[in-house]
Amino acid sequence: MEKEGDQKADLSAPRSWLLLAALLTGNAALALGPWFVRLADTGPVSAAFWRLFLALPFLALFARFSGQALTGIPRRTLMFVAIGALAFGLDLASWHVGIGFTRLSNATLFGNAGSIILLFWGFFVARMLPKGKEWLAILFALSGAGILLGRSLEISFASLVGDLFCLTAGVLYAVYLITLQDARRGIGSWSLLTWVSIFASPVILALAIALGEPVWPTDWTPILILFVTSQLIGQGLMVFSLRHFPPLVIGMALLTQPAIGALVGYLVFGEILVPLDIVGMVLLGSALVVSRTATPRVRA
């Protein structure tokens, strides 16, 4: 949900190394989110509610300090923001549910599959066949996803269901991006994040209650760490740094998330990866990078 800047960072400059550190730190903070989703003693969907709701006043302050208006937004824009927020709320809920069933590495990869979905959407809208490295992204994506889904089924049916929830989250995130592409240009990133959280929070809360989940935590520590790392540090640093880098650097930095997820999964939850898992991760991760650098021929 960041705006593209006119200038990209020159990595030879000292300031650019600070921007790169911000980009990597933001990815690392986001990668730690699934760990605390599992530790929360609320339901997974309830944890998604708290991470958004607790961040709301901070997002509003960030928007204010950035000079971005929270009022006076056209009604039509707010309507699309509300629709996009519904997709985002369902995306976050689906991803949190999937995290409880599958391995953290898989959850992170499939949850970030939105850029690949956007690539497919572009072909559908343009009614054109892929070209060059676009075919490569598709081949890598299908091969990697097939390997990881097959491996999850070998582990348990529940693990496969978790993968499918996380993959559904990736699709919903692509819907969110498509819906808000015009709103992103019309209002600032922090203002948009604030309004998305305002609209998405009650949707997630209602879903958590409908599922019969415990909403109020007895131990606030995992919830507070989740909202600080994911919504404040992770989202904040990503919004700050992404506009300074070309898509290739962004895509490469994104690969730190499944790597950290795999490490946390192994050290904390005993999730062991076999060589075939690593092959699937490399293929799907490569597809994420290629999809971000592929030249779009249509507006998503």
C-alpha positions in Angstrom: 0.0 0.0 0.0 2.9 2.3 -0.8 3.2 4.9 -3.4 5.9 4.6 -6.0 8.6 7.3 -5.7 10.1 9.0 -8.7 13.6 8.1 -7.6 15.0 4.8 -6.5 17.8 4.3 -4.1 21.4 4.2 -5.2 22.8 1.4 -3.0 26.2 3.0 -3.1 25.1 5.9 -1.0 25.2 5.6 2.8 21.5 6.7 3.2 20.5 4.0 0.8 22.0 1.4 3.0 19.8 2.7 5.8 16.8 2.4 3.5 17.8 -1.2 2.6 18.1 -2.0 6.3 14.6 -0.5 6.8 13.2 -2.7 4.0 14.8 -5.9 5.4 13.8 -5.1 9.0 10.2 -4.5 7.8 10.2 -7.9 6.1 11.7 -9.6 9.1 9.1 -8.1 11.4 6.3 -9.2 9.2 7.8 -12.7 9.1 7.6 -13.0 12.8 3.9 -12.4 12.9 2.8 -16.0 12.4 4.8 -17.0 15.5 2.8 -14.8 17.7 -0.5 -15.7 16.0 0.2 -19.3 17.2 1.1 -18.1 20.7 -2.1 -16.0 21.2 -4.7 -17.5 23.5 -7.5 -15.9 21.5 -8.7 -17.5 18.3 -6.6 -16.8 15.1 -9.3 -14.6 13.6 -9.5 -12.7 16.9 -5.8 -12.1 16.8 -6.2 -10.6 13.4 -8.8 -8.2 14.8 -6.5 -7.1 17.6 -3.5 -6.5 15.4 -5.6 -4.1 13.3 -7.7 -2.5 16.0 -4.7 -1.7 18.4 -2.8 -0.1 15.6 -5.6 2.3 14.6 -4.6 5.3 16.7 -1.0 5.0 15.7 -1.9 4.8 12.0 -4.0 7.9 12.4 -1.1 9.7 14.1 1.3 8.6 11.3 -1.2 10.0 8.7 -1.5 13.3 10.6 2.3 13.8 11.0 2.7 12.9 7.3 0.2 15.7 6.3 -2.3 13.1 5.0 -6.0 14.0 5.4 -8.3 11.5 7.1 -11.4 13.6 6.3 -12.7 15.1 3.1 -12.2 11.9 1.1 -14.7 11.5 -1.7 -17.6 9.2 -1.0 -16.8 7.1 -4.1 -13.3 6.6 -2.9 -14.4 5.6 0.5 -16.8 3.1 -1.1 -14.0 1.3 -2.9 -11.8 1.5 0.3 -14.7 -0.3 2.2 -14.9 -3.0 -0.5 -11.1 -3.4 -0.5 -11.1 -3.5 3.3 -13.6 -6.4 3.2 -11.2 -8.3 1.0 -8.3 -7.4 3.3 -10.2 -8.5 6.4 -11.1 -11.8 4.9 -7.5 -12.2 3.7 -6.0 -11.6 7.2 -8.6 -13.9 8.8 -7.9 -16.7 6.2 -4.2 -16.4 6.6 -4.3 -16.5 10.4 -6.5 -19.7 10.3 -4.0 -21.3 7.9 -1.1 -20.4 10.1 -2.5 -22.7 12.7 -2.5 -25.8 10.4 0.5 -25.6 8.1 4.2 -24.9 8.4 5.3 -21.3 8.9 7.4 -21.3 5.8 4.4 -22.4 3.7 2.1 -19.9 5.4 4.5 -17.1 4.5 5.0 -18.1 0.9 1.4 -18.7 0.1 0.3 -15.6 2.0 2.5 -13.5 -0.2 1.2 -15.0 -3.4 -0.8 -11.9 -4.3 1.8 -10.6 -6.8 1.6 -13.9 -8.7 -2.2 -13.7 -8.7 -2.0 -10.1 -10.1 0.2 -11.4 -12.9 -2.5 -14.0 -13.8 -5.2 -11.3 -13.5 -3.3 -9.1 -16.0 -3.3 -11.9 -18.6 -7.0 -12.5 -18.1 -7.9 -8.8 -18.4 -5.7 -8.2 -21.4 -6.7 -11.5 -23.0 -3.1 -12.1 -23.9 -0.7 -14.9 -23.5 2.4 -14.5 -21.2 5.7 -13.7 -22.7 9.4 -14.3 -21.8 10.0 -14.4 -18.0 6.2 -14.2 -17.4 6.1 -17.9 -18.5 9.0 -18.5 -16.2 7.1 -17.1 -13.2 4.0 -19.2 -14.0 6.2 -22.4 -14.4 8.0 -21.7 -11.1 4.8 -20.8 -9.3 2.9 -24.0 -10.4 5.8 -26.3 -9.8 6.7 -24.8 -6.4 3.1 -24.7 -5.2 2.5 -28.3 -6.4 5.6 -29.5 -4.5 4.7 -27.7 -1.3 1.0 -28.8 -1.5 2.0 -32.4 -2.1 4.4 -32.4 0.8 1.8 -30.9 3.1 -0.6 -33.7 2.1 2.1 -36.2 3.0 2.4 -34.7 6.4 -1.4 -34.5 7.1 -4.6 -33.5 5.5 -4.9 -30.6 8.0 -1.5 -29.3 6.8 -2.9 -29.2 3.2 -6.0 -27.4 4.4 -3.7 -24.8 6.1 -1.9 -24.3 2.8 -5.2 -23.7 1.0 -6.3 -21.2 3.6 -3.0 -19.3 3.2 -3.3 -19.5 -0.6 -6.9 -18.1 -0.4 -5.4 -15.3 1.7 -3.0 -14.5 -1.2 -5.9 -14.4 -3.7 -7.9 -12.1 -1.4 -4.9 -9.8 -1.0 -4.7 -9.5 -4.8 -8.4 -8.6 -4.8 -7.6 -5.9 -2.2 -4.8 -4.4 -4.3 -7.0 -4.4 -7.4 -9.9 -2.7 -5.7 -7.7 0.0 -4.1 -5.4 0.8 -7.1 -7.2 4.2 -7.7 -7.6 5.0 -4.0 -3.9 4.5 -3.5 -3.2 7.3 -5.9 -5.8 9.6 -4.5 -5.0 9.5 -0.8 -1.8 8.9 1.2 -0.5 5.5 2.3 -1.1 6.1 6.0 -4.6 7.6 5.5 -5.5 4.6 3.3 -4.2 2.1 6.0 -6.2 3.9 8.6 -9.4 3.7 6.7 -8.8 0.1 5.7 -8.3 -0.8 9.3 -11.5 1.1 10.3 -13.6 -0.8 7.8 -11.8 -4.2 8.2 -11.7 -4.4 12.0 -15.5 -4.9 12.6 -15.7 -7.4 9.8 -12.9 -9.5 11.4 -14.5 -9.1 14.9 -17.9 -10.2 13.6 -16.3 -13.2 11.9 -14.4 -14.2 15.0 -17.6 -14.1 17.1 -19.5 -16.0 14.5 -16.8 -18.7 14.6 -17.2 -18.9 18.4 -13.6 -17.9 19.0 -12.4 -16.4 22.4 -11.9 -12.7 21.6 -10.5 -11.2 24.9 -7.0 -12.5 25.6 -6.0 -13.7 29.0 -2.3 -13.1 28.1 -1.8 -9.9 26.2 1.9 -10.4 25.5 1.6 -12.3 22.2 -1.2 -9.9 20.9 0.8 -6.8 21.8 4.0 -8.1 20.2 2.0 -9.2 17.1 0.5 -5.7 16.6 3.8 -3.9 17.3 5.9 -6.1 15.0 3.4 -6.6 12.2 1.4 -3.4 12.1 3.7 -0.8 13.5 7.3 -1.9 12.7 6.7 -4.2 9.8 4.0 -2.2 8.0 5.5 1.1 8.9 9.0 0.3 7.6 7.6 -1.2 4.4 5.5 1.9 3.7 8.5 4.1 4.4 11.1 2.1 2.4 9.4 0.4 -0.6 9.0 3.5 -2.7 12.8 3.9 -2.8 13.6 0.6 -4.5 13.0 -1.1 -7.9 10.8 -4.2 -8.0 13.8 -6.6 -8.2 15.2 -5.4 -4.8 11.7 -5.5 -3.3 11.2 -9.1 -4.6 14.6 -10.3 -3.3 13.9 -8.7 0.1 10.6 -10.5 0.2 12.4 -13.8 0.2 13.6 -13.1 3.8 10.1 -13.8 5.0 9.9 -17.5 4.2 13.5 -18.0 5.3 12.8 -16.5 8.7 9.5 -18.4 8.8 11.3 -21.7 8.2 13.9 -20.9 10.8 11.3 -20.0 13.5 9.3 -23.1 12.5 12.3 -25.3 13.0 13.7 -23.7 16.2 10.3 -23.1 18.0 7.9 -25.6 16.6 10.2 -28.4 15.3 9.1 -28.1 11.7 11.7 -29.9 9.7 12.2 -29.2 6.0 13.4 -32.0 3.7 15.3 -31.1 0.4 12.1 -31.4 -1.6 10.5 -28.7 0.6 13.5 -26.4 -0.1 13.1 -27.0 -3.8 9.5 -26.0 -3.7 10.3 -23.0 -1.6 13.0 -21.8 -4.0 10.7 -22.3 -7.0 7.8 -20.4 -5.5 10.0 -17.7 -4.1 11.6 -17.3 -7.5 8.1 -16.9 -9.0 7.4 -14.1 -6.5 10.6 -12.3 -7.5 9.9 -12.7 -11.3 6.3 -11.7 -11.0 7.3 -8.4 -9.3 9.8 -7.6 -12.1 7.6 -8.7 -15.0 6.5 -5.7 -17.0 2.7 -5.3 -16.7 1.0 -4.7 -20.0 -2.4 -3.8 -18.5 -3.6 -2.0 -15.4 -4.5 -4.7 -12.9 
